Amino acid sequence: ILTAPAGASVVTPLTTIIAEAGVDPADLATALGIVVPEGQSILTWDYSTDATNPEVVKAEAASRAIVAQAKTLTDTVAQNAAGELSSSELLIIAGQAFAGVAEAVADSVASGTLTSVTGLSESNFQSAASEKTVSRLQTLTTSSENSANEALADKVGSTTAEVLVSSLEETRSTVTEVIEETLSQTDLASEE
């Protein structure tokens, strides 16, 4: 599910947002409040190398929050599906959830409403990510000539939107916890 645009030297949740939604790397870094090292960009910076750097911790928090959001959306759809989902169906749902989150990030960056990593846990962002995911799933399942996607549509059904809306608080709580836990690493690193 993780991707990166041509020319990237790393593949992360942040490069996936850029690849999926066409967000400018510098704009994404600015919107998340991340100062990328000089001469680097989100597409080339391997932020897994220095866990004591506050900028690395913010990038990691954003990445974990994006993954947690997509995973929670996927899990919610899967748990409420009418019937058991195959591995390939779960991958389709996960891909659509990640793409929905990417679209919500892109919209938030473009509108200026995303101003820090913690913005990924705000209610408005959570609602937008859920709505984008529902839209992508509905489009996928209604416009496909693929019988596998038709079977997925039957399992996911029309309750997807209602289910995701009713789980918004749980999703927000999960993403908030992931962000807070990751950002606390900066405090822990400075105490050592």
Sequence and secondary structure as in RCSB ss.txt:
>XXXX:A:sequence
ILTAPAGASVVTPLTTIIAEAGVDPADLATALGIVVPEGQSILTWDYSTDATNPEVVKAEAASRAIVAQAKTLTD
TVAQNAAGELSSSELLIIAGQAFAGVAEAVADSVASGTLTSVTGLSESNFQSAASEKTVSRLQTLTTSSENSANE
ALADKVGSTTAEVLVSSLEETRSTVTEVIEETLSQTDLASEE
>XXXX:A:secstr
     TT S   HHHHHHHHH   HHHHHHHTT    TT  TTT  TTS TTSHHHHHHHHHHHHHHHHHHHHHH
HHHHTSSS   HHHHHHHHHHHHHHHHHHHHHHHHHT   SGGGGGSHHHHHHHHHHHHHHHHHHHHS   HHHH
HHHHHH TTHHHHHHHTHHHHHHHHHHHHHHHHHHHHHHHH 
